Amino acid sequence: MLNEHRLEGIVTKKDDVLQAFLHGAGMCVGPVMMTAAAIIVGLLPILYDTGTGSEVMSRIATPMVGGMLNAVILTLLVLPTLFYLWRSSSIK
């Protein structure tokens, strides 16, 4: 999207880059959150099970839940911020 705007001459200032990234990041929030929520909700019964073998399965499910939470934070907050800083440094 940013390259399309740059080719059209729309992106000329840092504010234009910020608006393009906010628009792009806003489009990703729904799918990322729904995917992470579905995986985490699917792992909750494994985490809180008390039956045979539950000790082993909960040790497997706990890092998966933590990994999904970290993936959401990285995908929605950290990576767009780093990419914005990188791209806005090339625009004067």
PyMOL Python script that loads the backbone (N, CA, C, O; Angstrom):
from pymol import cmd

cmd.read_pdbstr("""\
ATOM      1  N   MET A   1       0.821  -1.186   0.000  1.00  0.00           N
ATOM      2  CA  MET A   1       0.000   0.000   0.000  1.00  0.00           C
ATOM      3  C   MET A   1       0.865   1.249   0.000  1.00  0.00           C
ATOM      4  O   MET A   1       0.573   2.218  -0.702  1.00  0.00           O
ATOM      5  N   LEU A   2       1.925   1.223   0.785  1.00  0.00           N
ATOM      6  CA  LEU A   2       2.803   2.385   0.852  1.00  0.00           C
ATOM      7  C   LEU A   2       3.473   2.624  -0.488  1.00  0.00           C
ATOM      8  O   LEU A   2       3.615   3.772  -0.910  1.00  0.00           O
ATOM      9  N   ASN A   3       3.888   1.556  -1.168  1.00  0.00           N
ATOM     10  CA  ASN A   3       4.518   1.714  -2.475  1.00  0.00           C
ATOM     11  C   ASN A   3       3.540   2.244  -3.505  1.00  0.00           C
ATOM     12  O   ASN A   3       3.922   3.042  -4.360  1.00  0.00           O
ATOM     13  N   GLU A   4       2.279   1.814  -3.440  1.00  0.00           N
ATOM     14  CA  GLU A   4       1.271   2.335  -4.357  1.00  0.00           C
ATOM     15  C   GLU A   4       1.087   3.828  -4.151  1.00  0.00           C
ATOM     16  O   GLU A   4       1.017   4.587  -5.118  1.00  0.00           O
ATOM     17  N   HIS A   5       1.008   4.249  -2.903  1.00  0.00           N
ATOM     18  CA  HIS A   5       0.853   5.674  -2.619  1.00  0.00           C
ATOM     19  C   HIS A   5       2.094   6.458  -3.030  1.00  0.00           C
ATOM     20  O   HIS A   5       1.992   7.586  -3.512  1.00  0.00           O
ATOM     21  N   ARG A   6       3.255   5.863  -2.838  1.00  0.00           N
ATOM     22  CA  ARG A   6       4.493   6.557  -3.219  1.00  0.00           C
ATOM     23  C   ARG A   6       4.542   6.741  -4.730  1.00  0.00           C
ATOM     24  O   ARG A   6       4.951   7.800  -5.206  1.00  0.00           O
ATOM     25  N   LEU A   7       4.134   5.731  -5.492  1.00  0.00           N
ATOM     26  CA  LEU A   7       4.122   5.847  -6.949  1.00  0.00           C
ATOM     27  C   LEU A   7       3.129   6.898  -7.415  1.00  0.00           C
ATOM     28  O   LEU A   7       3.367   7.575  -8.416  1.00  0.00           O
ATOM     29  N   GLU A   8       2.032   7.040  -6.709  1.00  0.00           N
ATOM     30  CA  GLU A   8       1.035   8.041  -7.063  1.00  0.00           C
ATOM     31  C   GLU A   8       1.408   9.430  -6.568  1.00  0.00           C
ATOM     32  O   GLU A   8       0.733  10.404  -6.903  1.00  0.00           O
ATOM     33  N   GLY A   9       2.469   9.538  -5.779  1.00  0.00           N
ATOM     34  CA  GLY A   9       2.892  10.834  -5.270  1.00  0.00           C
ATOM     35  C   GLY A   9       2.152  11.271  -4.026  1.00  0.00           C
ATOM     36  O   GLY A   9       2.243  12.435  -3.635  1.00  0.00           O
ATOM     37  N   ILE A  10       1.417  10.363  -3.390  1.00  0.00           N
ATOM     38  CA  ILE A  10       0.640  10.720  -2.203  1.00  0.00           C
ATOM     39  C   ILE A  10       1.533  10.796  -0.977  1.00  0.00           C
ATOM     40  O   ILE A  10       1.324  11.653  -0.118  1.00  0.00           O
ATOM     41  N   VAL A  11       2.529   9.913  -0.876  1.00  0.00           N
ATOM     42  CA  VAL A  11       3.397   9.860   0.299  1.00  0.00           C
ATOM     43  C   VAL A  11       4.588  10.786   0.079  1.00  0.00           C
ATOM     44  O   VAL A  11       5.523  10.454  -0.651  1.00  0.00           O
ATOM     45  N   THR A  12       4.538  11.939   0.714  1.00  0.00           N
ATOM     46  CA  THR A  12       5.640  12.891   0.588  1.00  0.00           C
ATOM     47  C   THR A  12       6.136  13.366   1.942  1.00  0.00           C
ATOM     48  O   THR A  12       7.214  13.953   2.034  1.00  0.00           O
ATOM     49  N   LYS A  13       5.360  13.119   2.998  1.00  0.00           N
ATOM     50  CA  LYS A  13       5.737  13.561   4.339  1.00  0.00           C
ATOM     51  C   LYS A  13       5.648  12.377   5.296  1.00  0.00           C
ATOM     52  O   LYS A  13       5.088  11.331   4.970  1.00  0.00           O
ATOM     53  N   LYS A  14       6.217  12.570   6.490  1.00  0.00           N
ATOM     54  CA  LYS A  14       6.159  11.520   7.511  1.00  0.00           C
ATOM     55  C   LYS A  14       4.728  11.276   7.974  1.00  0.00           C
ATOM     56  O   LYS A  14       4.378  10.152   8.332  1.00  0.00           O
ATOM     57  N   ASP A  15       3.900  12.315   7.971  1.00  0.00           N
ATOM     58  CA  ASP A  15       2.497  12.129   8.361  1.00  0.00           C
ATOM     59  C   ASP A  15       1.764  11.220   7.379  1.00  0.00           C
ATOM     60  O   ASP A  15       0.892  10.445   7.772  1.00  0.00           O
ATOM     61  N   ASP A  16       2.123  11.321   6.094  1.00  0.00           N
ATOM     62  CA  ASP A  16       1.514  10.437   5.101  1.00  0.00           C
ATOM     63  C   ASP A  16       1.916   8.985   5.344  1.00  0.00           C
ATOM     64  O   ASP A  16       1.104   8.073   5.191  1.00  0.00           O
ATOM     65  N   VAL A  17       3.173   8.780   5.724  1.00  0.00           N
ATOM     66  CA  VAL A  17       3.639   7.421   6.036  1.00  0.00           C
ATOM     67  C   VAL A  17       2.890   6.889   7.246  1.00  0.00           C
ATOM     68  O   VAL A  17       2.472   5.732   7.265  1.00  0.00           O
ATOM     69  N   LEU A  18       2.723   7.731   8.254  1.00  0.00           N
ATOM     70  CA  LEU A  18       2.007   7.316   9.462  1.00  0.00           C
ATOM     71  C   LEU A  18       0.565   6.940   9.142  1.00  0.00           C
ATOM     72  O   LEU A  18       0.067   5.931   9.641  1.00  0.00           O
ATOM     73  N   GLN A  19      -0.107   7.731   8.324  1.00  0.00           N
ATOM     74  CA  GLN A  19      -1.490   7.420   7.966  1.00  0.00           C
ATOM     75  C   GLN A  19      -1.580   6.114   7.178  1.00  0.00           C
ATOM     76  O   GLN A  19      -2.504   5.326   7.382  1.00  0.00           O
ATOM     77  N   ALA A  20      -0.627   5.886   6.285  1.00  0.00           N
ATOM     78  CA  ALA A  20      -0.628   4.637   5.513  1.00  0.00           C
ATOM     79  C   ALA A  20      -0.423   3.432   6.426  1.00  0.00           C
ATOM     80  O   ALA A  20      -1.066   2.398   6.245  1.00  0.00           O
ATOM     81  N   PHE A  21       0.473   3.563   7.407  1.00  0.00           N
ATOM     82  CA  PHE A  21       0.717   2.448   8.315  1.00  0.00           C
ATOM     83  C   PHE A  21      -0.440   2.231   9.270  1.00  0.00           C
ATOM     84  O   PHE A  21      -0.760   1.088   9.596  1.00  0.00           O
ATOM     85  N   LEU A  22      -1.068   3.289   9.720  1.00  0.00           N
ATOM     86  CA  LEU A  22      -2.238   3.124  10.588  1.00  0.00           C
ATOM     87  C   LEU A  22      -3.372   2.436   9.841  1.00  0.00           C
ATOM     88  O   LEU A  22      -4.060   1.578  10.394  1.00  0.00           O
ATOM     89  N   HIS A  23      -3.558   2.811   8.600  1.00  0.00           N
ATOM     90  CA  HIS A  23      -4.608   2.177   7.795  1.00  0.00           C
ATOM     91  C   HIS A  23      -4.289   0.693   7.564  1.00  0.00           C
ATOM     92  O   HIS A  23      -5.168  -0.159   7.695  1.00  0.00           O
ATOM     93  N   GLY A  24      -3.037   0.389   7.222  1.00  0.00           N
ATOM     94  CA  GLY A  24      -2.641  -1.001   6.983  1.00  0.00           C
ATOM     95  C   GLY A  24      -2.702  -1.851   8.239  1.00  0.00           C
ATOM     96  O   GLY A  24      -3.146  -2.998   8.198  1.00  0.00           O
ATOM     97  N   ALA A  25      -2.254  -1.287   9.360  1.00  0.00           N
ATOM     98  CA  ALA A  25      -2.290  -2.036  10.624  1.00  0.00           C
ATOM     99  C   ALA A  25      -3.725  -2.247  11.085  1.00  0.00           C
ATOM    100  O   ALA A  25      -4.046  -3.284  11.665  1.00  0.00           O
ATOM    101  N   GLY A  26      -4.581  -1.277  10.831  1.00  0.00           N
ATOM    102  CA  GLY A  26      -5.985  -1.405  11.216  1.00  0.00           C
ATOM    103  C   GLY A  26      -6.695  -2.519  10.470  1.00  0.00           C
ATOM    104  O   GLY A  26      -7.616  -3.140  11.001  1.00  0.00           O
ATOM    105  N   MET A  27      -6.271  -2.775   9.238  1.00  0.00           N
ATOM    106  CA  MET A  27      -6.885  -3.851   8.465  1.00  0.00           C
ATOM    107  C   MET A  27      -6.473  -5.221   8.984  1.00  0.00           C
ATOM    108  O   MET A  27      -7.183  -6.200   8.750  1.00  0.00           O
ATOM    109  N   CYS A  28      -5.349  -5.317   9.682  1.00  0.00           N
ATOM    110  CA  CYS A  28      -4.836  -6.607  10.160  1.00  0.00           C
ATOM    111  C   CYS A  28      -5.331  -6.977  11.550  1.00  0.00           C
ATOM    112  O   CYS A  28      -5.198  -8.132  11.953  1.00  0.00           O
ATOM    113  N   VAL A  29      -5.890  -6.043  12.286  1.00  0.00           N
ATOM    114  CA  VAL A  29      -6.249  -6.306  13.684  1.00  0.00           C
ATOM    115  C   VAL A  29      -7.270  -7.432  13.802  1.00  0.00           C
ATOM    116  O   VAL A  29      -7.086  -8.348  14.604  1.00  0.00           O
ATOM    117  N   GLY A  30      -8.311  -7.378  13.036  1.00  0.00           N
ATOM    118  CA  GLY A  30      -9.380  -8.384  13.133  1.00  0.00           C
ATOM    119  C   GLY A  30      -8.908  -9.804  12.878  1.00  0.00           C
ATOM    120  O   GLY A  30      -9.101 -10.673  13.728  1.00  0.00           O
ATOM    121  N   PRO A  31      -8.289 -10.065  11.720  1.00  0.00           N
ATOM    122  CA  PRO A  31      -7.845 -11.434  11.449  1.00  0.00           C
ATOM    123  C   PRO A  31      -6.809 -11.954  12.441  1.00  0.00           C
ATOM    124  O   PRO A  31      -6.859 -13.120  12.832  1.00  0.00           O
ATOM    125  N   VAL A  32      -5.878 -11.107  12.849  1.00  0.00           N
ATOM    126  CA  VAL A  32      -4.846 -11.551  13.793  1.00  0.00           C
ATOM    127  C   VAL A  32      -5.467 -11.879  15.143  1.00  0.00           C
ATOM    128  O   VAL A  32      -5.143 -12.906  15.739  1.00  0.00           O
ATOM    129  N   MET A  33      -6.351 -11.022  15.629  1.00  0.00           N
ATOM    130  CA  MET A  33      -6.977 -11.251  16.931  1.00  0.00           C
ATOM    131  C   MET A  33      -7.893 -12.474  16.909  1.00  0.00           C
ATOM    132  O   MET A  33      -7.921 -13.241  17.871  1.00  0.00           O
ATOM    133  N   MET A  34      -8.638 -12.662  15.828  1.00  0.00           N
ATOM    134  CA  MET A  34      -9.530 -13.818  15.748  1.00  0.00           C
ATOM    135  C   MET A  34      -8.744 -15.129  15.687  1.00  0.00           C
ATOM    136  O   MET A  34      -9.133 -16.113  16.317  1.00  0.00           O
ATOM    137  N   THR A  35      -7.654 -15.148  14.943  1.00  0.00           N
ATOM    138  CA  THR A  35      -6.833 -16.355  14.865  1.00  0.00           C
ATOM    139  C   THR A  35      -6.222 -16.683  16.218  1.00  0.00           C
ATOM    140  O   THR A  35      -6.272 -17.829  16.667  1.00  0.00           O
ATOM    141  N   ALA A  36      -5.646 -15.682  16.866  1.00  0.00           N
ATOM    142  CA  ALA A  36      -5.028 -15.907  18.178  1.00  0.00           C
ATOM    143  C   ALA A  36      -6.070 -16.321  19.210  1.00  0.00           C
ATOM    144  O   ALA A  36      -5.820 -17.213  20.021  1.00  0.00           O
ATOM    145  N   ALA A  37      -7.230 -15.681  19.184  1.00  0.00           N
ATOM    146  CA  ALA A  37      -8.276 -16.027  20.149  1.00  0.00           C
ATOM    147  C   ALA A  37      -8.759 -17.461  19.945  1.00  0.00           C
ATOM    148  O   ALA A  37      -8.989 -18.181  20.917  1.00  0.00           O
ATOM    149  N   ALA A  38      -8.914 -17.879  18.695  1.00  0.00           N
ATOM    150  CA  ALA A  38      -9.365 -19.247  18.427  1.00  0.00           C
ATOM    151  C   ALA A  38      -8.346 -20.272  18.920  1.00  0.00           C
ATOM    152  O   ALA A  38      -8.717 -21.298  19.490  1.00  0.00           O
ATOM    153  N   ILE A  39      -7.077 -19.996  18.702  1.00  0.00           N
ATOM    154  CA  ILE A  39      -6.039 -20.932  19.152  1.00  0.00           C
ATOM    155  C   ILE A  39      -5.973 -20.976  20.673  1.00  0.00           C
ATOM    156  O   ILE A  39      -5.883 -22.053  21.263  1.00  0.00           O
ATOM    157  N   ILE A  40      -6.017 -19.806  21.308  1.00  0.00           N
ATOM    158  CA  ILE A  40      -5.931 -19.759  22.774  1.00  0.00           C
ATOM    159  C   ILE A  40      -7.145 -20.420  23.411  1.00  0.00           C
ATOM    160  O   ILE A  40      -7.001 -21.175  24.373  1.00  0.00           O
ATOM    161  N   VAL A  41      -8.334 -20.149  22.894  1.00  0.00           N
ATOM    162  CA  VAL A  41      -9.543 -20.774  23.445  1.00  0.00           C
ATOM    163  C   VAL A  41      -9.499 -22.287  23.228  1.00  0.00           C
ATOM    164  O   VAL A  41      -9.969 -23.045  24.076  1.00  0.00           O
ATOM    165  N   GLY A  42      -8.945 -22.726  22.111  1.00  0.00           N
ATOM    166  CA  GLY A  42      -8.807 -24.155  21.862  1.00  0.00           C
ATOM    167  C   GLY A  42      -7.819 -24.831  22.800  1.00  0.00           C
ATOM    168  O   GLY A  42      -7.945 -26.024  23.078  1.00  0.00           O
ATOM    169  N   LEU A  43      -6.840 -24.082  23.290  1.00  0.00           N
ATOM    170  CA  LEU A  43      -5.844 -24.651  24.199  1.00  0.00           C
ATOM    171  C   LEU A  43      -6.265 -24.593  25.666  1.00  0.00           C
ATOM    172  O   LEU A  43      -5.666 -25.276  26.496  1.00  0.00           O
ATOM    173  N   LEU A  44      -7.263 -23.810  26.001  1.00  0.00           N
ATOM    174  CA  LEU A  44      -7.683 -23.689  27.402  1.00  0.00           C
ATOM    175  C   LEU A  44      -8.121 -25.013  28.024  1.00  0.00           C
ATOM    176  O   LEU A  44      -7.742 -25.277  29.165  1.00  0.00           O
ATOM    177  N   PRO A  45      -8.897 -25.864  27.343  1.00  0.00           N
ATOM    178  CA  PRO A  45      -9.236 -27.150  27.964  1.00  0.00           C
ATOM    179  C   PRO A  45      -8.008 -28.016  28.250  1.00  0.00           C
ATOM    180  O   PRO A  45      -7.983 -28.754  29.234  1.00  0.00           O
ATOM    181  N   ILE A  46      -7.004 -27.926  27.401  1.00  0.00           N
ATOM    182  CA  ILE A  46      -5.779 -28.693  27.644  1.00  0.00           C
ATOM    183  C   ILE A  46      -5.046 -28.146  28.864  1.00  0.00           C
ATOM    184  O   ILE A  46      -4.487 -28.908  29.652  1.00  0.00           O
ATOM    185  N   LEU A  47      -5.050 -26.825  29.015  1.00  0.00           N
ATOM    186  CA  LEU A  47      -4.358 -26.210  30.152  1.00  0.00           C
ATOM    187  C   LEU A  47      -4.984 -26.592  31.483  1.00  0.00           C
ATOM    188  O   LEU A  47      -4.272 -26.840  32.457  1.00  0.00           O
ATOM    189  N   TYR A  48      -6.300 -26.640  31.531  1.00  0.00           N
ATOM    190  CA  TYR A  48      -6.991 -26.836  32.808  1.00  0.00           C
ATOM    191  C   TYR A  48      -7.530 -28.245  33.005  1.00  0.00           C
ATOM    192  O   TYR A  48      -8.325 -28.477  33.916  1.00  0.00           O
ATOM    193  N   ASP A  49      -7.116 -29.182  32.173  1.00  0.00           N
ATOM    194  CA  ASP A  49      -7.556 -30.562  32.317  1.00  0.00           C
ATOM    195  C   ASP A  49      -6.868 -31.212  33.518  1.00  0.00           C
ATOM    196  O   ASP A  49      -5.726 -30.884  33.843  1.00  0.00           O
ATOM    197  N   THR A  50      -7.576 -32.139  34.176  1.00  0.00           N
ATOM    198  CA  THR A  50      -7.011 -32.828  35.345  1.00  0.00           C
ATOM    199  C   THR A  50      -6.943 -34.336  35.143  1.00  0.00           C
ATOM    200  O   THR A  50      -6.651 -35.073  36.084  1.00  0.00           O
ATOM    201  N   GLY A  51      -7.207 -34.798  33.937  1.00  0.00           N
ATOM    202  CA  GLY A  51      -7.221 -36.236  33.683  1.00  0.00           C
ATOM    203  C   GLY A  51      -5.833 -36.820  33.496  1.00  0.00           C
ATOM    204  O   GLY A  51      -4.816 -36.178  33.755  1.00  0.00           O
ATOM    205  N   THR A  52      -5.832 -38.067  33.034  1.00  0.00           N
ATOM    206  CA  THR A  52      -4.584 -38.786  32.810  1.00  0.00           C
ATOM    207  C   THR A  52      -3.770 -38.101  31.714  1.00  0.00           C
ATOM    208  O   THR A  52      -4.290 -37.799  30.641  1.00  0.00           O
ATOM    209  N   GLY A  53      -2.499 -37.862  31.992  1.00  0.00           N
ATOM    210  CA  GLY A  53      -1.607 -37.230  31.027  1.00  0.00           C
ATOM    211  C   GLY A  53      -1.717 -35.728  30.947  1.00  0.00           C
ATOM    212  O   GLY A  53      -1.086 -35.101  30.096  1.00  0.00           O
ATOM    213  N   SER A  54      -2.511 -35.143  31.820  1.00  0.00           N
ATOM    214  CA  SER A  54      -2.714 -33.694  31.740  1.00  0.00           C
ATOM    215  C   SER A  54      -1.468 -32.906  32.120  1.00  0.00           C
ATOM    216  O   SER A  54      -1.292 -31.772  31.674  1.00  0.00           O
ATOM    217  N   GLU A  55      -0.596 -33.499  32.945  1.00  0.00           N
ATOM    218  CA  GLU A  55       0.627 -32.791  33.331  1.00  0.00           C
ATOM    219  C   GLU A  55       1.509 -32.543  32.112  1.00  0.00           C
ATOM    220  O   GLU A  55       2.081 -31.464  31.952  1.00  0.00           O
ATOM    221  N   VAL A  56       1.609 -33.547  31.266  1.00  0.00           N
ATOM    222  CA  VAL A  56       2.434 -33.421  30.066  1.00  0.00           C
ATOM    223  C   VAL A  56       1.795 -32.455  29.075  1.00  0.00           C
ATOM    224  O   VAL A  56       2.477 -31.603  28.505  1.00  0.00           O
ATOM    225  N   MET A  57       0.501 -32.587  28.874  1.00  0.00           N
ATOM    226  CA  MET A  57      -0.176 -31.746  27.894  1.00  0.00           C
ATOM    227  C   MET A  57      -0.204 -30.280  28.311  1.00  0.00           C
ATOM    228  O   MET A  57      -0.091 -29.394  27.464  1.00  0.00           O
ATOM    229  N   SER A  58      -0.352 -30.017  29.601  1.00  0.00           N
ATOM    230  CA  SER A  58      -0.365 -28.616  30.033  1.00  0.00           C
ATOM    231  C   SER A  58       1.012 -27.985  29.865  1.00  0.00           C
ATOM    232  O   SER A  58       1.121 -26.782  29.627  1.00  0.00           O
ATOM    233  N   ARG A  59       2.058 -28.791  29.989  1.00  0.00           N
ATOM    234  CA  ARG A  59       3.412 -28.271  29.748  1.00  0.00           C
ATOM    235  C   ARG A  59       3.635 -27.956  28.278  1.00  0.00           C
ATOM    236  O   ARG A  59       4.463 -27.111  27.938  1.00  0.00           O
ATOM    237  N   ILE A  60       2.911 -28.620  27.425  1.00  0.00           N
ATOM    238  CA  ILE A  60       3.003 -28.335  25.990  1.00  0.00           C
ATOM    239  C   ILE A  60       2.142 -27.126  25.630  1.00  0.00           C
ATOM    240  O   ILE A  60       2.555 -26.290  24.826  1.00  0.00           O
ATOM    241  N   ALA A  61       0.959 -27.027  26.213  1.00  0.00           N
ATOM    242  CA  ALA A  61       0.020 -25.968  25.847  1.00  0.00           C
ATOM    243  C   ALA A  61       0.419 -24.604  26.396  1.00  0.00           C
ATOM    244  O   ALA A  61       0.136 -23.584  25.768  1.00  0.00           O
ATOM    245  N   THR A  62       1.070 -24.568  27.554  1.00  0.00           N
ATOM    246  CA  THR A  62       1.431 -23.286  28.167  1.00  0.00           C
ATOM    247  C   THR A  62       2.354 -22.455  27.277  1.00  0.00           C
ATOM    248  O   THR A  62       2.067 -21.276  27.069  1.00  0.00           O
ATOM    249  N   PRO A  63       3.449 -23.005  26.737  1.00  0.00           N
ATOM    250  CA  PRO A  63       4.273 -22.183  25.844  1.00  0.00           C
ATOM    251  C   PRO A  63       3.576 -21.804  24.546  1.00  0.00           C
ATOM    252  O   PRO A  63       3.882 -20.773  23.949  1.00  0.00           O
ATOM    253  N   MET A  64       2.635 -22.643  24.110  1.00  0.00           N
ATOM    254  CA  MET A  64       1.898 -22.300  22.897  1.00  0.00           C
ATOM    255  C   MET A  64       1.024 -21.076  23.117  1.00  0.00           C
ATOM    256  O   MET A  64       0.942 -20.208  22.248  1.00  0.00           O
ATOM    257  N   VAL A  65       0.367 -20.997  24.275  1.00  0.00           N
ATOM    258  CA  VAL A  65      -0.456 -19.824  24.595  1.00  0.00           C
ATOM    259  C   VAL A  65       0.433 -18.588  24.716  1.00  0.00           C
ATOM    260  O   VAL A  65       0.100 -17.528  24.186  1.00  0.00           O
ATOM    261  N   GLY A  66       1.557 -18.721  25.410  1.00  0.00           N
ATOM    262  CA  GLY A  66       2.481 -17.599  25.531  1.00  0.00           C
ATOM    263  C   GLY A  66       3.032 -17.160  24.186  1.00  0.00           C
ATOM    264  O   GLY A  66       3.198 -15.966  23.940  1.00  0.00           O
ATOM    265  N   GLY A  67       3.313 -18.110  23.325  1.00  0.00           N
ATOM    266  CA  GLY A  67       3.796 -17.781  21.988  1.00  0.00           C
ATOM    267  C   GLY A  67       2.761 -17.056  21.158  1.00  0.00           C
ATOM    268  O   GLY A  67       3.093 -16.148  20.396  1.00  0.00           O
ATOM    269  N   MET A  68       1.504 -17.452  21.303  1.00  0.00           N
ATOM    270  CA  MET A  68       0.450 -16.753  20.564  1.00  0.00           C
ATOM    271  C   MET A  68       0.286 -15.320  21.063  1.00  0.00           C
ATOM    272  O   MET A  68       0.096 -14.400  20.268  1.00  0.00           O
ATOM    273  N   LEU A  69       0.359 -15.135  22.368  1.00  0.00           N
ATOM    274  CA  LEU A  69       0.263 -13.772  22.906  1.00  0.00           C
ATOM    275  C   LEU A  69       1.434 -12.918  22.431  1.00  0.00           C
ATOM    276  O   LEU A  69       1.251 -11.756  22.068  1.00  0.00           O
ATOM    277  N   ASN A  70       2.636 -13.490  22.432  1.00  0.00           N
ATOM    278  CA  ASN A  70       3.798 -12.752  21.933  1.00  0.00           C
ATOM    279  C   ASN A  70       3.678 -12.454  20.445  1.00  0.00           C
ATOM    280  O   ASN A  70       4.064 -11.374  19.998  1.00  0.00           O
ATOM    281  N   ALA A  71       3.152 -13.387  19.682  1.00  0.00           N
ATOM    282  CA  ALA A  71       2.987 -13.173  18.248  1.00  0.00           C
ATOM    283  C   ALA A  71       2.017 -12.034  17.965  1.00  0.00           C
ATOM    284  O   ALA A  71       2.237 -11.237  17.053  1.00  0.00           O
ATOM    285  N   VAL A  72       0.943 -11.958  18.747  1.00  0.00           N
ATOM    286  CA  VAL A  72      -0.020 -10.870  18.568  1.00  0.00           C
ATOM    287  C   VAL A  72       0.634  -9.529  18.883  1.00  0.00           C
ATOM    288  O   VAL A  72       0.469  -8.566  18.135  1.00  0.00           O
ATOM    289  N   ILE A  73       1.367  -9.465  19.976  1.00  0.00           N
ATOM    290  CA  ILE A  73       2.028  -8.212  20.356  1.00  0.00           C
ATOM    291  C   ILE A  73       3.047  -7.803  19.297  1.00  0.00           C
ATOM    292  O   ILE A  73       3.104  -6.636  18.909  1.00  0.00           O
ATOM    293  N   LEU A  74       3.847  -8.753  18.830  1.00  0.00           N
ATOM    294  CA  LEU A  74       4.834  -8.431  17.800  1.00  0.00           C
ATOM    295  C   LEU A  74       4.173  -8.000  16.497  1.00  0.00           C
ATOM    296  O   LEU A  74       4.598  -7.029  15.872  1.00  0.00           O
ATOM    297  N   THR A  75       3.135  -8.723  16.088  1.00  0.00           N
ATOM    298  CA  THR A  75       2.491  -8.447  14.813  1.00  0.00           C
ATOM    299  C   THR A  75       1.767  -7.112  14.804  1.00  0.00           C
ATOM    300  O   THR A  75       1.813  -6.392  13.807  1.00  0.00           O
ATOM    301  N   LEU A  76       1.104  -6.773  15.893  1.00  0.00           N
ATOM    302  CA  LEU A  76       0.270  -5.573  15.903  1.00  0.00           C
ATOM    303  C   LEU A  76       0.958  -4.331  16.446  1.00  0.00           C
ATOM    304  O   LEU A  76       0.542  -3.217  16.128  1.00  0.00           O
ATOM    305  N   LEU A  77       1.993  -4.487  17.252  1.00  0.00           N
ATOM    306  CA  LEU A  77       2.612  -3.312  17.870  1.00  0.00           C
ATOM    307  C   LEU A  77       4.069  -3.108  17.471  1.00  0.00           C
ATOM    308  O   LEU A  77       4.433  -2.041  16.977  1.00  0.00           O
ATOM    309  N   VAL A  78       4.888  -4.102  17.679  1.00  0.00           N
ATOM    310  CA  VAL A  78       6.335  -3.916  17.541  1.00  0.00           C
ATOM    311  C   VAL A  78       6.763  -3.805  16.077  1.00  0.00           C
ATOM    312  O   VAL A  78       7.445  -2.848  15.709  1.00  0.00           O
ATOM    313  N   LEU A  79       6.375  -4.762  15.241  1.00  0.00           N
ATOM    314  CA  LEU A  79       6.825  -4.751  13.855  1.00  0.00           C
ATOM    315  C   LEU A  79       6.333  -3.541  13.063  1.00  0.00           C
ATOM    316  O   LEU A  79       7.127  -2.955  12.327  1.00  0.00           O
ATOM    317  N   PRO A  80       5.062  -3.133  13.173  1.00  0.00           N
ATOM    318  CA  PRO A  80       4.663  -1.916  12.462  1.00  0.00           C
ATOM    319  C   PRO A  80       5.419  -0.672  12.934  1.00  0.00           C
ATOM    320  O   PRO A  80       5.734   0.208  12.133  1.00  0.00           O
ATOM    321  N   THR A  81       5.709  -0.604  14.232  1.00  0.00           N
ATOM    322  CA  THR A  81       6.456   0.545  14.747  1.00  0.00           C
ATOM    323  C   THR A  81       7.867   0.569  14.184  1.00  0.00           C
ATOM    324  O   THR A  81       8.342   1.617  13.747  1.00  0.00           O
ATOM    325  N   LEU A  82       8.540  -0.572  14.190  1.00  0.00           N
ATOM    326  CA  LEU A  82       9.893  -0.632  13.638  1.00  0.00           C
ATOM    327  C   LEU A  82       9.900  -0.325  12.145  1.00  0.00           C
ATOM    328  O   LEU A  82      10.787   0.376  11.657  1.00  0.00           O
ATOM    329  N   PHE A  83       8.920  -0.846  11.421  1.00  0.00           N
ATOM    330  CA  PHE A  83       8.851  -0.592   9.984  1.00  0.00           C
ATOM    331  C   PHE A  83       8.557   0.877   9.706  1.00  0.00           C
ATOM    332  O   PHE A  83       9.105   1.452   8.766  1.00  0.00           O
ATOM    333  N   TYR A  84       7.697   1.487  10.514  1.00  0.00           N
ATOM    334  CA  TYR A  84       7.416   2.917  10.357  1.00  0.00           C
ATOM    335  C   TYR A  84       8.676   3.742  10.586  1.00  0.00           C
ATOM    336  O   TYR A  84       8.970   4.660   9.820  1.00  0.00           O
ATOM    337  N   LEU A  85       9.414   3.419  11.631  1.00  0.00           N
ATOM    338  CA  LEU A  85      10.649   4.158  11.908  1.00  0.00           C
ATOM    339  C   LEU A  85      11.654   3.992  10.772  1.00  0.00           C
ATOM    340  O   LEU A  85      12.350   4.940  10.409  1.00  0.00           O
ATOM    341  N   TRP A  86      11.725   2.796  10.220  1.00  0.00           N
ATOM    342  CA  TRP A  86      12.652   2.544   9.123  1.00  0.00           C
ATOM    343  C   TRP A  86      12.243   3.305   7.869  1.00  0.00           C
ATOM    344  O   TRP A  86      13.081   3.933   7.223  1.00  0.00           O
ATOM    345  N   ARG A  87      10.953   3.254   7.518  1.00  0.00           N
ATOM    346  CA  ARG A  87      10.489   3.906   6.290  1.00  0.00           C
ATOM    347  C   ARG A  87      10.438   5.420   6.422  1.00  0.00           C
ATOM    348  O   ARG A  87      10.708   6.132   5.455  1.00  0.00           O
ATOM    349  N   SER A  88      10.098   5.919   7.594  1.00  0.00           N
ATOM    350  CA  SER A  88       9.995   7.371   7.749  1.00  0.00           C
ATOM    351  C   SER A  88      11.369   8.029   7.791  1.00  0.00           C
ATOM    352  O   SER A  88      11.486   9.228   7.540  1.00  0.00           O
ATOM    353  N   SER A  89      12.405   7.265   8.102  1.00  0.00           N
ATOM    354  CA  SER A  89      13.744   7.858   8.107  1.00  0.00           C
ATOM    355  C   SER A  89      14.233   8.159   6.693  1.00  0.00           C
ATOM    356  O   SER A  89      15.119   8.993   6.513  1.00  0.00           O
ATOM    357  N   SER A  90      13.664   7.488   5.685  1.00  0.00           N
ATOM    358  CA  SER A  90      14.076   7.747   4.303  1.00  0.00           C
ATOM    359  C   SER A  90      13.333   8.926   3.685  1.00  0.00           C
ATOM    360  O   SER A  90      13.724   9.415   2.625  1.00  0.00           O
ATOM    361  N   ILE A  91      12.264   9.389   4.335  1.00  0.00           N
ATOM    362  CA  ILE A  91      11.491  10.529   3.830  1.00  0.00           C
ATOM    363  C   ILE A  91      11.897  11.770   4.596  1.00  0.00           C
ATOM    364  O   ILE A  91      12.009  11.756   5.822  1.00  0.00           O
ATOM    365  N   LYS A  92      12.112  12.826   3.867  1.00  0.00           N
ATOM    366  CA  LYS A  92      12.569  14.060   4.516  1.00  0.00           C
ATOM    367  C   LYS A  92      11.434  14.935   4.943  1.00  0.00           C
ATOM    368  O   LYS A  92      11.658  16.008   5.504  1.00  0.00           O
TER     369      LYS A  92
END
""", "prot")
cmd.dss("prot")
cmd.show_as("cartoon", "prot")
cmd.util.cbc("prot")
cmd.orient("prot")
